Amino acid sequence: MTASPNVRIERDSMGEMEVPADALYGASTMRAVLNFPISSLRFPRTFIRALGLIKQSAARSNMSLGLLDERIGNAIVAAAQEVIDGQLDRHFVLDIFQTGSGTSTNTNANEVIANRASQLLGGDLGSRLVHPNDHVNMGQSSNDVIPTSIHLAALLAIKEDLIPGLENLATELEKKSEEFWPIIKTGRTHLQDATPVRLGQEFLGYAGQARYSVQRMRRAQEALAEVALGGTAVGTGVNTHPEFSARTCAYVSEAAGVEIRETANHFQAQASLDALVEASGELKTVAISLHKIANDIRFIASGPRAGLGEISLPEVQPGSSIMPGKINPVIAESVVQVVAQVVGNDAAVTLAGQGGYFELNTMMPVAAHNILESISLLAASANNFADQCVEGIEATTVGPDMVEKGLMLGTALAPAIGYDAAASIAKEAAATGATIREMAKEKTELSDADLDTLLNPEGMTEPGVSVGGGGG
């Protein structure tokens, strides 16, 4: 085969292939480029970084075990660092929808690192001074490298992006809880009026959801920390040193700043994606929490005149091309849409988890794409929600103004006059438009002082039976 000036000839076990002259990848990657022209989706930066960390740490382990020549090994370490740093991203060219083990992408990494390492040693592209299989992939298989890369990428994204985003949101919600604590409004259950609640208590609940979301991500990190590396082809560890996995995991943990450890059972680690399914489920739970918070906030802010209007949101952009002055809760709406995507991604990860047949799961790339996208979307959405919406929320006077008119103040009468009598007062107040205080003054012998004590909204926002019974 004679190459044109814009291509060069590379070889793999199947023969010769033309590849772009300046490409660091080789023949096997080029075959996958031609085999999978499916979508525009590619592995994200977080995954390529994780793959580079594993290849670099593997070279260090193999050198420490006396299995890899140090001159070649150090060149691999240097080339892998360029992968880690994002300098070689344009050479990672493969579609997400490819071989189910991710072998094409593992080969892509092996070829890129081998060719770049060969250059660093003074060789030409394709010279194989550093061999993609014999050197870069030493002691490894796609079947353990790819699931380990997914776990590592998810761990890094959770630590560096998602947990900080959730903590940012929790902090802003806690600030609002403190700011809004003196404001008492009508609570709502079943979308109907309920006993009074502090606006700050509502925001304390939202902050709690964000804090618990961080805890859920800690649990996901624990599941993801156990990795398949060292099992090679089918979990037996054939063609790898018994100490390879433990050493490589230690190198990765030190370099990445997150802990990974060799699984105690390689067969389950490669035959299933159970840890990813678990982590995706936690991400879905976080998403549902964000939906609750964002949805409540946009409804509490609805109006400003024909809705609830108890809070006002920052005005970040015009809301209508036809209605002048209209402002919409667009930041909250973006959160709700992210939630829909994350729930869909979780369904894809769940189906990918069902792709484990005998000794290998063959839906790893699509699982990687969806779980990493979920982490990225939730991180960005939590930060954006905190910074562009929650931080600027202000309370209006609508909530407090409506408390005295609230029919559920009647709950506080029950300990004094009984449930049935209190219910009768509430119903008559609803029918006549009177307040609970006005009807109680008319229908009972309770004094003004008694009513002031019983119908004190502030007292009704705290535990205790002296100011009223429970509600439903």
C-alpha positions, 0 to 999 in steps of 0.5 A, a space after each residue: 500500500 502506497 500512502 498519499 502525502 496526507 496519510 501514512 501506513 500503520 499496521 496492526 494484527 489485521 494488516 495495513 491501514 491508512 491513517 492521517 499523517 499527523 494522527 497519533 493513533 494507529 491502524 486499529 483506531 482507524 478501523 474503529 473510526 470506519 466501523 462506528 460512524 454512529 453519532 457525534 458523541 465522544 468520551 468526555 475529558 474526565 474519562 480521557 483523563 482517567 484513562 491516561 492516569 491508569 496507563 501512566 500508573 500501569 507503566 510505573 507499576 510495571 517498571 517497579 516490578 521489573 517488567 518494563 524497561 525504564 527508558 520505555 516506561 518513562 516515555 510512556 509516563 511522559 506521554 500519558 501525562 500529556 493525555 491527562 493534561 488534555 494536550 492530546 484530546 484531538 487524537 481520541 476520535 471514537 464514537 461512544 457507540 462502539 464495541 461494548 467492552 470499550 476495546 476500541 477506546 482502550 486501543 485508541 489510548 494505547 496507540 496514542 500513548 505508544 506513538 507519542 512515547 516513540 516520538 519522545 524517544 526520537 522515533 517516527 510515528 508508527 515506528 513502534 519503538 514503544 509498542 501499544 500492546 506489549 508496552 502501554 497495555 502491559 498487564 491489562 485488558 480492555 475488560 478491566 481498564 475500561 470499567 476502572 476508567 469509568 469508575 475513576 472518571 466518575 469519582 473525579 467528577 463527583 469530588 471535583 464538580 458535583 459535591 462542590 456544586 451541591 455544597 454551594 447550593 446547600 450553603 445558599 439555601 441555608 443563608 436564605 433559611 436564616 434570612 427568612 426565619 422571621 417570616 411566617 406564612 401559610 403552610 401547604 399540604 395536598 396543595 391546600 392550606 395547612 398550618 403556619 410555617 416559617 418561610 425559613 423552615 421551608 428553605 431549611 428543608 430544601 437545604 437539608 435535601 442538598 446536604 443529604 444529596 452530598 451524603 448520597 454522593 459519598 455513598 456513591 464514591 464508596 461503591 465506585 472506589 472498588 475497581 476491576 483492574 487486575 482481572 484482565 480478560 475474564 477476571 482470572 488475572 491472566 498475563 498480569 503480575 499478582 501485585 500489578 493491580 494493588 500497585 497501580 491503584 496506589 499510584 492512581 490514588 496518589 496522582 488523582 487525589 481519590 482512592 481506588 482499590 482492587 476489587 475483592 472479586 474480579 469476576 463480579 467486577 467485570 461481569 457486571 456494572 452493579 456499582 455504576 447502576 448503584 451510583 446512577 441511582 444515587 444521582 437520580 435521587 439527587 436529581 429528584 431532590 433538585 426537582 423538588 426544590 426548584 419546583 417549589 421555588 418557582 411555584 412559591 414565586 408564581 404570579 406576581 399578582 395572580 399566583 402565590 407570590 410569596 417570594 420574588 426571583 432574580 430577573 435574569 432575562 425577559 420572559 416573553 416575546 409578546 408580553 412586555 414585562 413578563 419575567 419567568 422562573 427560567 433558572 428553576 426551569 433549567 433545573 427541572 429539564 436537567 432532572 428529566 435528562 438525568 432520569 433518562 440517563 439512569 434508565 440507560 445505565 440501568 439497561 446497560 447494567 443488564 448487558 452483563 453476559 457470562 464474564 463481561 458486560 458489553 455495554 460499558 461505553 454507553 454507561 460511561 457516557 450517561 453516568 458522566 453526563 449526569 454528574 456534569 449536568 447536576 454539578 453545573 445545574 446546582 451551581 447555576 441554581 445557587 448563583 443565579 436564582 437562590 442567592 437573589 431570592 427575596 421574600 414578599 409580604 404576601 405570605 405573612 399577610 395571608 396568615 390571619 386569613 388562613 382557615 387552618 389556624 382553626 387547628 390551634 382551637 382543637 385542644 381548647 374546644 375540640 376537633 368537631 367544634 373547631 372544624 365547624 368554625 373553619 367551615 363557617 369561616 370559609 363559607 362567610 369569608 370571616 377569619 377564624 379569629 372572628 368566628 371563634 369570638 362569635 361562636 365560643 366563650 374564648 376571650 381575646 387573650 385566649 385567642 391571642 395565645 391560641 392563634 399565635 402563628 409563631 407558636 404554631 411553627 414549633 412543636 407542642 400541644 398547648 397551641 394546637 393538635 396535629 394536622 394532616 
